C-alpha cells in the first residue's frame, strides 16, 4: 500500500490526463463501432441517399481523426511558436524519410502541431456534415424544425472556430468536438428512420 501511495503521489500530474485519455479512447471507439454497424446495416440504401452518404463519409474521417487526437492531447504549451516548430519538425521528417508513424506524431515536440491537425480535421468535417444537414432541413415547416435548424447553425459556428483559440487545452476541444460528432451521428441514425 505504501508503494502505491508513493507512486500515485509521485505521478499525480499524469494520472488525470491518463484517465481522460483512456475514457476518451473508449468513447471514440464506441462511436467508431456504432458508425461501422450503422453503415454496414444501411447498405445499399445509404449509397442511394446523396446527403446521408456524404454525412456518413465525413463522419468516418472525423471519427478517425478524433481517435488519433485522443492520444495526443497531453500538450501543455500550444503557443504559436511551439505549433509552428512542431509543424516544421513534422515537415522535415516527411521530406527526409517520406514516412510518418504514430511514434513520430506522439513525440512531444511534434505533438503540438499534430493534435491540432487531427482536431481541426475532425471539426472541419463536422462543419461540412452540418452544412449537408442544413441544406436538407433548410425549409423548416414549424417552430420545432426552426429551433432544430438554429441549433445546427450554432453547432456549426462553434466547430468553425477550431483549435486555434488561445487558452484552450486540446482535451477541451476534443470533448467539444466529440459531442458535436455524436449529435451529427444521432441525426444520421434518426434520418434513417424517416
N, C-alpha and C positions, 0 to 999 in steps of 0.2 A: 504494500500500500504506500509506503514512504517513497518508493521509486516512482510510482505512478504520480503522486503529488508533485515530486520534484520535476518529473518530465513535463507535466502539464504547466507548471509554473514557468519552467524554462522556455516553453514553446507556446505560451498563451497568445502571442501575436499572430501566429499562423493558424491556430485551432479554429477560429471563427471563419476565416476565409476558406479553409479546407472543408468545413461542414457546409458552407454555402456552395462551393463547387460540387460537392457530392450531391447535394439536393438539386442544384441546377441541372447537373448531368442526368439525374433521374427524371426530372420534369421534361427535359427536352427529348429524352429517349422515349418517354410515353407519348409525346406529341408525334415524334417520328413514326412510332408504331401505329398510332391512330391514323395518321396520314397514309401510311403504307396500306393499311387494311381498307381505308376509305377508297383509295384509288383502285386497289385490287378488286373490290366488290362493286365498284361503279362502272367498270368497263363492260361493254363498249359504249354505254350511254354517255359517259363523261367525254369521250372523244367527239361526240356529236354536238356538244353544247360549247360554243365558242368562248363565252365569258368564263364559265366554270372550269374549263380545261386550262385556260390561261391562269386563273387564280390558283389552281392545283399546281401547275408548273412553277409559279412564283413561290408558292409555299414550300415546295421541295427545296429550292435553293436557299430560301430564308431559313428554314429549319436546319439545313446542313450548316449554314454559317453560324447559327446560334449554337449548334453542337460543338463546333470548333472554338467559338469565342468563350464558351463556359470555362474552358481550361486555361484561358489566357487573361482572365480579369484581375489577377493578382499583380496589379501595377499601381505603384503609389504616385509617381510623378509623371503625369501625361501633359506636361507643358509642351508647347510647340517645338522648342529646341530638341527635346527628347523624342518627340514623334518624328520629326524630320530626320534626326540622326538614326533612329531605328529604321525608317524607310530607306535611308541611304545604305545602311548595312544590308538590308534585305535585297536591294538592287545589286549591290556588289556581289553578294552570294549567287544570285541568279546569273549575272554576267560571267562570273568566274567558273561556275560549275554547271550551269543550265539545269539545276535541280534545287528544289526546296522540300524539306520534310518537316514533320511536326517538331523534331528537336530544334530545327532552325527557328521555327516560329516561336517556340517556347523560351528561347534564350531571352533573358530579361532585356538586354539592350535592343532587341528587335521586337519584343512583345508589345512595346508601347505603340508601335505603328500597326502591327498585325491585328491586335484586338480591335482597333478602330476600323480596320479594313473589314473584318468579319461582321462587326456590329452594324456598320454603315451598309454593307451589302444586304444584310437582313432587313434593315429599316427601309432602304430604297425599294427592295422587292415588296415589302409591306405596303409602301406608298403606291406602287404600281397596281398591286392587288386591290387596294381600296379604290383607286381610280376606276377599275373594272366594275367594282360593286356600285360605285356612284353612278356610272353610266347605266347599269342595269336597273337601278331604282331612282333614276333621275326625275321621274314624273310622279311624285307621291300623290296618292288619291285621298288621304285622310290625315288627321293630326298625328296619329301614331307613326305613319310612314314618314311624315315630315320630321318628326323627332328622331327617328332612326337615321335618316339621311344627315341630319345635323350632327348626330353622334359620330357617324363615319367621317364627316368632314373634320370634326375636332380631332379624331384619332389620326387622320392623315396629316393634319397640321403638326401634331405632336411628333410623329415619326419623321417628318421632313426636317426637323431641327437637327437631327443627327447627334453624333457623339462629340462634336467639336465644341459644345458648350463648355465654357470654363467652369471649373469647380465640381464637375460631376464625375463620380467614380464609375468605371466601366461596369461594375456589377449593378449599379442603379440603372444604367442604360440598358443592360441586359434584361433586368427584371421588367422594365417598362416595355421593351421590345417584345419580350416573350408574352406578356399579357396581350399586346396588340395582335400578335400572330395567333394566339388562341382564339381571339374574337373573330379573326378572319376565317379560321378553320371552322368555327361554330357556324358562321354564315354559310360556308360551303356545305356543311352537313345539313343545315336547315333547308338550303336551296334544293338539295337532292330530294327532299320530301315533297316539294311543290311540284 
